[in-house]
Amino acid sequence: MTDWQVHALKYADRAERTRADSFVFADNHDAPHPMDYFIWVLRRGTEVILVDTGYDGAEATARGRPIRLEPQEALAPLGLTPDDITTLILTHLHYDHAGGLHLFPNATLHMQAAEMAYATGPCMCHDTLRMPFTAGHVCEAVKRLYSGKVVFHDGDAEIAEGVTVHCIGGHSRGLQAVRVRTSAGWLVLASDAAHYYENFQRRMPFPIVVDMQNMLDGFTRLGQLASRPDLIIPGHDPLVRARFPQDIAPHITRLDLGPSKETH
């Protein structure tokens, strides 16, 4: 079968962060440490799979975290609209990954059963664990469930030929990474199983965590899933855009061809 194309679409960024926001026991904890926000598009011929939705302007205002592009604007250079998306892999239900669910009415969601249980269960009684979630996004996922448009997975599962999901946990109970067969080899969209390259390269945990052991074990799992380390794509690292080529538009990065030669 033909390999998949993979595009990372940057829709927001935050510069007012430090290394203490990104790493437990951060070295040089006051040093600036910016974050990029992405959604990902997988394409093979006429097949299209969206990984995560980002969040919209309303959520940006509510959280005081502005976005640069609404999800529909981000998709436009690829010739796609939200209505074109019928398969949506949701890595987890945090606001910056599920905040645009309502914009994709035709999509069937693929998510881990553990994530729905976590986001609607007793852990949400704790303010610290509830903070990355927004109730409206979780309710949208529940409404999609009651309309017959959620497929639950328990661990590893195949979404399409050459596309699989793998429950990692750690950052969120049902966090899943996405493995994609590309011309460069098996590429892994880590999502928040590794926000930054340093998380898995130096085994430095991210501070928002529900299960530290799962997060640390997940760093190893990412390496087992990818054909080689440079095909592990962290979920929020600005270095992704430096290491992989721009494609079609300034906010779109092509991942499936592997890193640019200059970055080896």
Backbone as CSV, one residue per row, in Angstrom:
resi,resn,N_x,N_y,N_z,CA_x,CA_y,CA_z,C_x,C_y,C_z
1,MET,0.841,-1.204,0.000,0.000,0.000,0.000,0.874,1.252,0.000
2,THR,0.295,2.346,-0.473,0.988,3.626,-0.522,1.211,4.162,0.888
3,ASP,2.350,4.827,1.059,2.646,5.445,2.343,1.815,6.713,2.536
4,TRP,1.742,7.160,3.785,0.962,8.338,4.135,1.817,9.599,4.103
5,GLN,1.211,10.707,3.708,1.783,12.022,3.913,1.333,12.516,5.290
6,VAL,2.213,13.253,5.955,1.888,13.764,7.285,2.286,15.238,7.343
7,HIS,1.326,16.077,7.685,1.571,17.507,7.837,1.264,17.946,9.271
8,ALA,2.152,18.764,9.822,1.909,19.423,11.103,1.456,20.845,10.831
9,LEU,0.325,21.233,11.402,-0.237,22.569,11.200,-0.160,23.334,12.512
10,LYS,0.663,24.360,12.545,0.788,25.173,13.736,-0.328,26.214,13.760
11,TYR,-1.079,26.273,14.867,-2.187,27.218,14.960,-2.033,28.220,16.102
12,ALA,-1.065,27.987,16.995,-0.877,28.896,18.130,0.520,28.716,18.692
13,ASP,0.932,29.651,19.533,2.193,29.530,20.246,2.113,30.348,21.531
14,ARG,3.011,30.034,22.454,3.107,30.779,23.722,4.578,31.000,24.027
15,ALA,4.963,32.262,24.098,6.360,32.596,24.359,6.636,32.843,25.840
16,GLU,5.580,33.188,26.596,5.767,33.597,27.986,5.820,32.382,28.916
17,ARG,6.735,31.467,28.620,6.922,30.266,29.427,8.394,30.155,29.811
18,THR,8.667,29.352,30.843,10.046,29.065,31.243,10.241,27.548,31.287
19,ARG,11.480,27.139,31.471,11.766,25.705,31.533,11.072,25.032,32.719
20,ALA,10.779,25.786,33.751,10.041,25.218,34.885,8.633,24.796,34.484
21,ASP,8.083,25.407,33.431,6.758,25.026,32.947,6.791,23.749,32.116
22,SER,7.982,23.333,31.707,8.117,22.215,30.767,8.727,20.958,31.352
23,PHE,9.477,21.099,32.467,10.218,19.953,32.985,10.152,19.903,34.505
24,VAL,9.919,18.710,35.037,10.045,18.485,36.475,11.533,18.547,36.826
25,PHE,11.872,19.210,37.922,13.267,19.404,38.328,14.074,20.068,37.207
26,ALA,13.499,21.117,36.611,14.133,21.769,35.473,15.481,22.352,35.838
27,ASP,16.453,22.150,34.951,17.711,22.863,35.075,17.503,24.267,34.494
28,ASN,18.174,25.246,35.053,18.035,26.618,34.566,16.555,26.970,34.433
29,HIS,15.806,26.794,35.514,14.345,26.796,35.456,13.732,28.127,35.038
30,ASP,14.465,29.227,35.145,13.921,30.534,34.767,14.134,30.872,33.294
31,ALA,14.857,30.048,32.566,15.160,30.345,31.163,13.890,30.261,30.317
32,PRO,13.714,31.141,29.342,12.532,31.100,28.463,12.425,29.759,27.750
33,HIS,11.185,29.298,27.577,10.973,28.009,26.898,9.621,28.040,26.186
34,PRO,9.591,28.545,24.960,8.328,28.700,24.232,7.709,27.369,23.829
35,MET,6.436,27.430,23.474,5.648,26.256,23.091,4.865,26.557,21.822
36,ASP,4.862,25.599,20.894,4.006,25.666,19.705,2.837,24.707,19.869
37,TYR,1.734,25.029,19.198,0.532,24.190,19.231,0.224,23.719,17.813
38,PHE,-0.042,22.405,17.673,-0.235,21.803,16.363,-1.506,20.952,16.307
39,ILE,-2.022,20.807,15.093,-2.857,19.676,14.728,-2.133,18.979,13.576
40,TRP,-2.513,17.752,13.271,-1.792,16.978,12.261,-2.770,16.383,11.256
41,VAL,-2.389,16.397,9.978,-3.216,15.859,8.904,-2.465,14.708,8.237
42,LEU,-3.109,13.550,8.153,-2.580,12.382,7.450,-3.358,12.235,6.145
43,ARG,-2.645,12.056,5.026,-3.303,11.930,3.719,-2.668,10.798,2.925
44,ARG,-3.538,10.036,2.253,-3.089,9.000,1.327,-4.145,8.907,0.232
45,GLY,-3.821,9.468,-0.940,-4.822,9.536,-1.997,-6.008,10.363,-1.535
46,THR,-7.188,9.761,-1.577,-8.396,10.471,-1.139,-8.667,10.306,0.349
47,GLU,-7.864,9.492,1.038,-8.059,9.274,2.479,-7.468,10.439,3.263
48,VAL,-8.221,10.899,4.252,-7.760,11.979,5.128,-8.097,11.610,6.573
49,ILE,-7.110,11.722,7.453,-7.318,11.525,8.881,-6.769,12.752,9.590
50,LEU,-7.577,13.352,10.441,-7.133,14.460,11.265,-6.755,13.942,12.647
51,VAL,-5.626,14.393,13.154,-5.216,14.060,14.519,-5.334,15.326,15.357
52,ASP,-6.299,15.320,16.262,-6.606,16.434,17.171,-7.214,17.635,16.426
53,THR,-7.788,18.543,17.199,-8.556,19.656,16.608,-8.027,21.033,16.977
54,GLY,-7.093,21.101,17.920,-6.731,22.411,18.434,-7.891,23.018,19.214
55,TYR,-7.796,24.330,19.468,-8.907,25.025,20.123,-9.233,26.273,19.330
56,ASP,-10.427,26.811,19.543,-10.908,27.921,18.724,-10.761,29.258,19.441
57,GLY,-11.220,30.323,18.795,-11.100,31.664,19.336,-11.811,31.853,20.658
58,ALA,-12.952,31.199,20.825,-13.694,31.329,22.079,-12.902,30.757,23.250
59,GLU,-12.302,29.597,23.042,-11.477,29.004,24.100,-10.224,29.838,24.335
60,ALA,-9.676,30.388,23.267,-8.507,31.255,23.390,-8.806,32.444,24.291
61,THR,-9.976,33.040,24.099,-10.374,34.184,24.929,-10.603,33.758,26.372
62,ALA,-11.282,32.624,26.561,-11.600,32.150,27.906,-10.341,31.855,28.712
63,ARG,-9.305,31.347,28.058,-8.084,30.972,28.768,-6.994,32.039,28.677
64,GLY,-7.258,33.094,27.909,-6.238,34.121,27.740,-5.018,33.613,27.003
65,ARG,-5.236,32.686,26.061,-4.149,32.097,25.282,-4.493,32.223,23.805
66,PRO,-4.147,33.347,23.195,-4.569,33.626,21.821,-4.071,32.588,20.820
67,ILE,-4.845,32.394,19.767,-4.428,31.537,18.662,-4.106,32.404,17.455
68,ARG,-3.300,31.869,16.570,-2.959,32.568,15.339,-3.914,32.214,14.206
69,LEU,-4.434,30.977,14.225,-5.320,30.506,13.164,-6.434,29.673,13.766
70,GLU,-7.667,29.931,13.326,-8.757,29.013,13.642,-8.501,27.697,12.892
71,PRO,-8.983,26.566,13.423,-8.733,25.287,12.749,-9.116,25.282,11.269
72,GLN,-10.232,25.905,10.915,-10.650,25.898,9.511,-9.676,26.685,8.636
73,GLU,-9.098,27.755,9.178,-8.091,28.514,8.430,-6.817,27.702,8.258
74,ALA,-6.448,26.974,9.283,-5.229,26.175,9.224,-5.322,25.092,8.150
75,LEU,-6.510,24.511,7.974,-6.703,23.426,7.002,-6.785,23.915,5.564
76,ALA,-7.169,25.158,5.349,-7.501,25.664,4.010,-6.395,25.466,2.979
77,PRO,-5.117,25.736,3.272,-4.097,25.553,2.241,-3.966,24.116,1.735
78,LEU,-4.437,23.160,2.518,-4.420,21.759,2.090,-5.655,21.396,1.288
79,GLY,-6.510,22.390,1.017,-7.726,22.138,0.247,-8.791,21.423,1.044
80,LEU,-8.749,21.564,2.367,-9.691,20.868,3.241,-10.531,21.857,4.026
81,THR,-11.740,21.450,4.352,-12.601,22.174,5.272,-12.952,21.232,6.421
82,PRO,-13.413,21.761,7.546,-13.811,20.869,8.644,-14.854,19.834,8.230
83,ASP,-15.741,20.176,7.303,-16.768,19.229,6.871,-16.182,18.026,6.131
84,ASP,-14.958,18.175,5.603,-14.322,17.079,4.875,-13.787,15.995,5.806
85,ILE,-13.667,16.301,7.077,-13.041,15.360,8.016,-14.084,14.375,8.525
86,THR,-13.870,13.099,8.212,-14.778,12.056,8.683,-14.105,11.113,9.690
87,THR,-12.777,11.119,9.734,-12.036,10.304,10.695,-11.133,11.215,11.504
88,LEU,-11.317,11.200,12.812,-10.590,12.095,13.706,-10.008,11.285,14.860
89,ILE,-8.697,11.234,14.922,-8.026,10.606,16.062,-7.832,11.664,17.137
90,LEU,-8.364,11.405,18.303,-8.253,12.325,19.426,-7.219,11.746,20.387
91,THR,-6.072,12.402,20.489,-5.024,11.825,21.335,-5.404,11.881,22.803
92,HIS,-6.104,12.945,23.205,-6.653,13.061,24.558,-7.584,14.267,24.580
93,LEU,-8.245,14.480,25.695,-9.333,15.460,25.756,-8.928,16.805,26.352
94,HIS,-7.649,17.078,26.520,-7.248,18.393,27.000,-7.677,19.470,26.009
95,TYR,-7.870,20.684,26.530,-8.496,21.759,25.747,-7.783,22.056,24.443
96,ASP,-6.467,21.953,24.419,-5.716,22.328,23.219,-5.655,21.218,22.190
97,HIS,-6.233,20.074,22.499,-6.287,18.960,21.557,-7.715,18.607,21.169
98,ALA,-8.680,18.955,22.007,-10.081,18.634,21.742,-10.982,19.861,21.717
99,GLY,-10.385,21.054,21.744,-11.188,22.273,21.846,-11.917,22.669,20.589
100,GLY,-11.674,21.957,19.481,-12.387,22.260,18.240,-13.308,21.144,17.786
101,LEU,-13.645,20.226,18.676,-14.491,19.092,18.292,-15.786,19.538,17.610
102,HIS,-16.393,20.599,18.118,-17.676,21.043,17.576,-17.573,21.552,16.143
103,LEU,-16.355,21.821,15.688,-16.155,22.339,14.333,-16.124,21.233,13.285
104,PHE,-16.116,19.970,13.716,-15.993,18.838,12.802,-17.203,17.914,12.943
105,PRO,-18.368,18.352,12.460,-19.615,17.624,12.712,-19.701,16.262,12.038
106,ASN,-18.923,16.039,10.984,-19.014,14.781,10.240,-18.003,13.736,10.713
107,ALA,-17.220,14.085,11.717,-16.112,13.212,12.123,-16.550,12.158,13.128
108,THR,-16.070,10.947,12.901,-16.130,9.893,13.904,-14.832,9.936,14.699
109,LEU,-14.952,9.956,16.029,-13.792,10.105,16.895,-13.210,8.742,17.252
110,HIS,-11.900,8.658,17.231,-11.190,7.474,17.711,-10.411,7.892,18.936
111,MET,-10.734,7.293,20.080,-10.082,7.665,21.329,-9.977,6.450,22.242
112,GLN,-9.149,6.559,23.243,-9.015,5.493,24.223,-10.187,5.542,25.203
113,ALA,-10.737,4.371,25.509,-11.815,4.301,26.498,-11.346,4.875,27.831
114,ALA,-10.086,4.695,28.148,-9.547,5.198,29.418,-9.615,6.720,29.502
115,GLU,-9.534,7.398,28.362,-9.560,8.854,28.392,-10.956,9.380,28.708
116,MET,-11.980,8.766,28.125,-13.343,9.185,28.436,-13.655,8.910,29.907
117,ALA,-13.232,7.751,30.403,-13.471,7.417,31.811,-12.758,8.401,32.733
118,TYR,-11.548,8.778,32.363,-10.772,9.714,33.176,-11.420,11.097,33.198
119,ALA,-11.794,11.599,32.016,-12.318,12.970,31.904,-13.721,13.118,32.476
120,THR,-14.401,12.011,32.748,-15.756,12.074,33.289,-15.859,11.389,34.652
121,GLY,-14.708,11.062,35.240,-14.720,10.294,36.487,-14.218,11.066,37.690
122,PRO,-13.963,10.371,38.789,-13.639,11.017,40.063,-12.353,11.822,40.060
123,CYS,-11.423,11.538,39.139,-10.191,12.350,39.087,-10.503,13.820,38.815
124,MET,-11.640,14.081,38.177,-11.997,15.460,37.845,-12.508,16.235,39.061
125,CYS,-12.563,15.583,40.213,-12.862,16.300,41.459,-11.668,17.123,41.930
126,HIS,-10.494,16.856,41.374,-9.279,17.565,41.764,-9.010,18.712,40.792
127,ASP,-8.907,19.920,41.319,-8.697,21.090,40.463,-7.459,20.944,39.582
128,THR,-6.387,20.411,40.129,-5.134,20.310,39.386,-5.280,19.392,38.177
129,LEU,-5.960,18.264,38.343,-6.146,17.331,37.227,-7.192,17.831,36.240
130,ARG,-8.169,18.592,36.731,-9.249,19.107,35.878,-8.801,20.300,35.033
131,MET,-7.769,21.003,35.474,-7.381,22.264,34.850,-7.182,22.192,33.324
132,PRO,-6.538,21.155,32.768,-6.330,21.157,31.307,-7.576,20.805,30.503
133,PHE,-8.664,20.438,31.164,-9.906,20.081,30.481,-10.878,21.261,30.507
134,THR,-11.752,21.301,29.521,-12.881,22.238,29.516,-14.154,21.413,29.396
135,ALA,-15.108,21.661,30.284,-16.304,20.818,30.359,-17.035,20.726,29.027
136,GLY,-17.123,21.846,28.304,-17.838,21.833,27.032,-17.223,20.898,26.014
137,HIS,-15.904,20.771,26.020,-15.251,19.864,25.075,-15.548,18.407,25.428
138,VAL,-15.514,18.108,26.725,-15.816,16.752,27.167,-17.273,16.421,26.857
139,CYS,-18.163,17.388,27.079,-19.580,17.171,26.760,-19.788,16.955,25.265
140,GLU,-19.015,17.648,24.447,-19.109,17.451,23.000,-18.711,16.024,22.623
141,ALA,-17.681,15.491,23.277,-17.292,14.106,23.029,-18.393,13.140,23.461
142,VAL,-19.034,13.440,24.586,-20.139,12.588,25.051,-21.319,12.658,24.073
143,LYS,-21.635,13.851,23.592,-22.713,13.983,22.602,-22.383,13.205,21.332
144,ARG,-21.120,13.249,20.927,-20.719,12.483,19.737,-20.875,10.988,19.985
145,LEU,-20.594,10.558,21.207,-20.797,9.164,21.580,-22.262,8.776,21.427
146,TYR,-23.167,9.634,21.918,-24.594,9.306,21.869,-25.172,9.425,20.464
147,SER,-24.430,10.014,19.539,-24.877,10.039,18.136,-24.204,8.940,17.324
148,GLY,-23.499,8.036,18.010,-22.898,6.889,17.339,-21.623,7.201,16.589
149,LYS,-20.902,8.265,17.005,-19.713,8.680,16.267,-18.453,8.672,17.127
150,VAL,-18.358,7.690,18.018,-17.120,7.465,18.768,-16.767,5.989,18.670
151,VAL,-15.502,5.732,18.355,-14.958,4.376,18.389,-13.912,4.343,19.498
152,PHE,-14.139,3.493,20.488,-13.210,3.396,21.607,-12.168,2.308,21.350
153,HIS,-10.964,2.572,21.845,-9.880,1.603,21.752,-9.317,1.364,23.147
154,ASP,-8.774,0.191,23.344,-8.203,-0.189,24.629,-6.770,-0.645,24.390
155,GLY,-5.850,0.321,24.357,-4.461,-0.012,24.063,-4.118,0.218,22.604
156,ASP,-3.500,-0.789,21.964,-3.086,-0.669,20.571,-4.256,-0.986,19.646
157,ALA,-4.362,-0.223,18.537,-5.434,-0.466,17.585,-5.052,0.100,16.218
158,GLU,-5.603,-0.491,15.167,-5.395,-0.002,13.806,-6.575,0.872,13.403
159,ILE,-6.282,2.082,12.947,-7.316,3.009,12.490,-7.531,2.859,10.988
160,ALA,-6.446,2.707,10.265,-6.463,2.446,8.824,-5.172,1.701,8.512
161,GLU,-5.086,1.121,7.337,-3.867,0.421,6.965,-2.701,1.415,7.031
162,GLY,-1.705,1.102,7.873,-0.570,1.993,8.017,-0.726,3.066,9.071
163,VAL,-1.809,3.059,9.834,-2.034,4.040,10.902,-2.533,3.308,12.141
164,THR,-1.782,3.384,13.224,-2.180,2.727,14.461,-2.088,3.700,15.631
165,VAL,-2.833,3.403,16.702,-2.776,4.198,17.927,-2.299,3.316,19.060
166,HIS,-1.671,3.959,20.064,-1.045,3.219,21.156,-1.218,4.010,22.438
167,CYS,-1.884,3.417,23.419,-2.131,4.103,24.677,-0.821,4.243,25.456
168,ILE,-0.504,5.476,25.819,0.710,5.786,26.567,0.367,6.209,27.995
169,GLY,-0.656,7.053,28.139,-1.016,7.549,29.463,0.021,8.537,29.979
170,GLY,0.090,8.674,31.293,1.058,9.561,31.910,0.549,10.977,32.060
171,HIS,0.568,11.733,30.990,0.111,13.124,30.998,-1.399,13.200,31.208
172,SER,-2.115,12.302,30.580,-3.554,12.118,30.771,-3.807,10.620,30.726
173,ARG,-4.830,10.152,31.417,-4.967,8.712,31.626,-5.058,7.928,30.305
174,GLY,-5.760,8.482,29.333,-5.953,7.767,28.068,-5.226,8.399,26.902
175,LEU,-4.127,9.074,27.162,-3.346,9.687,26.094,-2.824,8.612,25.149
176,GLN,-3.018,8.828,23.826,-2.521,7.873,22.847,-1.608,8.562,21.829
177,ALA,-0.552,7.852,21.432,0.317,8.291,20.351,-0.175,7.650,19.058
178,VAL,0.222,8.244,17.927,-0.213,7.773,16.615,1.004,7.370,15.798
179,ARG,1.000,6.149,15.300,2.091,5.614,14.480,1.636,5.579,13.028
180,VAL,2.463,6.124,12.136,2.076,6.270,10.728,3.200,5.742,9.841
181,ARG,2.850,4.919,8.863,3.851,4.442,7.910,4.081,5.494,6.835
182,THR,5.306,5.941,6.689,5.669,6.963,5.712,6.838,6.471,4.867
183,SER,7.188,7.247,3.846,8.325,6.880,3.004,9.632,6.916,3.774
184,ALA,9.669,7.656,4.877,10.878,7.743,5.709,10.930,6.637,6.752
185,GLY,9.854,5.883,6.906,9.773,4.847,7.931,8.566,5.073,8.822
186,TRP,8.487,4.322,9.910,7.388,4.483,10.858,7.619,5.747,11.676
187,LEU,6.721,6.701,11.498,6.768,7.987,12.196,5.772,7.953,13.342
188,VAL,6.131,8.544,14.472,5.259,8.552,15.648,4.921,9.977,16.038
189,LEU,3.636,10.304,15.967,3.139,11.564,16.507,2.934,11.346,18.000
190,ALA,3.864,11.853,18.783,3.830,11.591,20.224,2.693,12.330,20.907
191,SER,2.215,13.428,20.292,1.287,14.311,20.977,1.905,14.637,22.337
192,ASP,1.148,14.573,23.405,1.681,14.992,24.699,2.335,13.857,25.484
193,ALA,2.589,12.725,24.822,3.466,11.729,25.434,4.888,12.272,25.521
194,ALA,5.181,13.274,24.702,6.434,14.028,24.793,6.154,15.405,24.218
195,HIS,6.016,16.388,25.064,5.780,17.749,24.572,6.980,18.266,23.793
196,TYR,8.181,17.921,24.267,9.429,18.418,23.685,10.377,17.249,23.423
197,TYR,11.342,17.461,22.537,12.373,16.444,22.316,13.070,16.089,23.615
198,GLU,13.349,17.089,24.436,14.075,16.833,25.681,13.326,15.902,26.619
199,ASN,11.991,15.907,26.564,11.234,15.032,27.454,11.673,13.584,27.285
200,PHE,11.721,13.093,26.025,12.072,11.685,25.841,13.573,11.473,25.666
201,GLN,14.294,12.458,25.140,15.728,12.276,24.936,16.493,12.278,26.260
202,ARG,16.052,13.130,27.191,16.747,13.248,28.477,15.928,12.673,29.634
203,ARG,14.795,12.028,29.290,13.908,11.432,30.299,13.518,12.465,31.352
204,MET,13.108,13.646,30.876,12.696,14.733,31.760,11.177,14.868,31.692
205,PRO,10.455,14.504,32.745,8.991,14.511,32.706,8.408,15.923,32.589
206,PHE,7.236,15.993,31.959,6.460,17.229,31.892,5.679,17.373,33.203
207,PRO,5.511,18.600,33.718,4.908,18.756,35.053,3.436,18.375,35.174
208,ILE,2.657,18.450,34.098,1.247,18.045,34.180,1.194,16.544,33.947
209,VAL,0.924,15.795,34.999,1.047,14.340,34.929,0.069,13.698,35.915
210,VAL,-0.588,12.638,35.474,-1.458,11.877,36.361,-0.773,10.594,36.814
211,ASP,0.178,10.074,36.014,0.888,8.844,36.373,2.330,8.976,35.887
212,MET,3.242,9.249,36.806,4.635,9.496,36.436,5.285,8.266,35.812
213,GLN,5.011,7.083,36.327,5.637,5.889,35.762,5.197,5.684,34.321
214,ASN,3.905,5.864,34.045,3.436,5.714,32.676,4.104,6.724,31.743
215,MET,4.282,7.952,32.237,4.956,8.955,31.406,6.380,8.522,31.087
216,LEU,7.124,8.080,32.103,8.513,7.678,31.892,8.607,6.427,31.021
217,ASP,7.749,5.441,31.275,7.730,4.245,30.431,7.345,4.603,28.999
218,GLY,6.497,5.619,28.860,6.063,6.046,27.541,7.193,6.571,26.686
219,PHE,8.183,7.209,27.302,9.328,7.690,26.526,10.025,6.520,25.828
220,THR,10.157,5.411,26.539,10.755,4.212,25.942,9.866,3.639,24.850
221,ARG,8.566,3.633,25.110,7.613,3.083,24.136,7.652,3.853,22.824
222,LEU,7.785,5.165,22.882,7.869,5.961,21.660,9.037,5.505,20.797
223,GLY,10.172,5.239,21.444,11.337,4.774,20.701,11.139,3.409,20.087
224,GLN,10.357,2.573,20.731,10.072,1.248,20.178,9.140,1.320,18.977
225,LEU,8.262,2.314,18.961,7.275,2.432,17.882,7.848,3.059,16.621
226,ALA,8.797,3.976,16.762,9.355,4.696,15.621,10.473,3.895,14.969
227,SER,10.622,4.062,13.644,11.708,3.382,12.939,13.067,3.883,13.394
228,ARG,13.148,5.148,13.768,14.395,5.716,14.272,14.048,6.943,15.113
229,PRO,14.932,7.380,15.995,14.592,8.446,16.939,14.145,9.753,16.305
230,ASP,14.704,10.118,15.144,14.327,11.410,14.568,12.961,11.398,13.908
231,LEU,12.280,10.249,13.964,10.895,10.172,13.477,9.891,10.181,14.627
232,ILE,10.343,10.467,15.835,9.442,10.745,16.959,9.162,12.241,16.942
233,ILE,7.896,12.616,16.817,7.497,14.019,16.684,6.849,14.480,17.976
234,PRO,7.528,15.299,18.774,6.910,15.801,20.010,5.740,16.726,19.714
235,GLY,4.838,16.836,20.680,3.575,17.513,20.437,3.613,19.024,20.422
236,HIS,4.650,19.640,21.022,4.620,21.102,21.175,5.970,21.782,20.948
237,ASP,6.937,21.082,20.435,8.292,21.632,20.368,8.482,22.504,19.129
238,PRO,8.866,23.792,19.299,9.157,24.639,18.135,10.276,24.090,17.257
239,LEU,11.121,23.206,17.800,12.198,22.637,16.997,11.687,21.766,15.850
240,VAL,10.458,21.274,15.952,9.897,20.484,14.846,9.915,21.300,13.560
241,ARG,9.540,22.560,13.655,9.472,23.411,12.474,10.861,23.782,11.962
242,ALA,11.859,23.700,12.822,13.223,23.953,12.389,13.847,22.717,11.734
243,ARG,13.404,21.539,12.148,14.036,20.303,11.680,13.366,19.710,10.451
244,PHE,12.105,20.063,10.222,11.373,19.514,9.088,11.016,20.643,8.117
245,PRO,10.848,20.333,6.831,10.643,21.388,5.837,9.251,22.012,5.885
246,GLN,9.213,23.320,5.629,7.924,24.004,5.433,7.289,23.504,4.147
247,ASP,5.964,23.470,4.112,5.271,22.963,2.932,3.953,23.709,2.733
248,ILE,3.727,24.241,1.559,2.477,24.857,1.105,2.226,26.230,1.720
249,ALA,2.357,26.346,3.039,2.065,27.603,3.733,3.015,27.736,4.919
250,PRO,3.233,28.960,5.403,4.189,29.155,6.496,3.890,28.368,7.762
251,HIS,2.609,28.062,8.011,2.269,27.357,9.248,2.242,25.843,9.084
252,ILE,2.570,25.345,7.896,2.471,23.911,7.617,3.864,23.319,7.423
253,THR,4.147,22.229,8.148,5.424,21.539,8.086,5.203,20.120,7.598
254,ARG,6.022,19.662,6.665,5.922,18.316,6.102,6.786,17.364,6.919
255,LEU,6.200,16.297,7.438,6.905,15.390,8.330,7.279,14.055,7.696
256,ASP,6.527,13.601,6.704,6.659,12.219,6.233,7.923,11.964,5.414
257,LEU,8.602,13.006,4.972,9.842,12.832,4.214,11.061,12.762,5.120
258,GLY,10.850,12.884,6.412,11.946,12.899,7.367,12.500,14.294,7.558
259,PRO,13.407,14.471,8.513,13.983,15.799,8.762,14.761,16.300,7.551
260,SER,14.887,17.626,7.434,15.686,18.222,6.370,17.145,17.775,6.536
261,LYS,17.848,17.689,5.409,19.244,17.215,5.448,20.091,18.090,6.361
262,GLU,19.760,19.397,6.399,20.564,20.336,7.180,20.524,20.040,8.682
263,THR,19.516,19.292,9.123,19.347,19.076,10.562,19.947,17.746,11.025
264,HIS,20.478,16.942,10.099,21.043,15.676,10.527,22.337,15.895,11.291
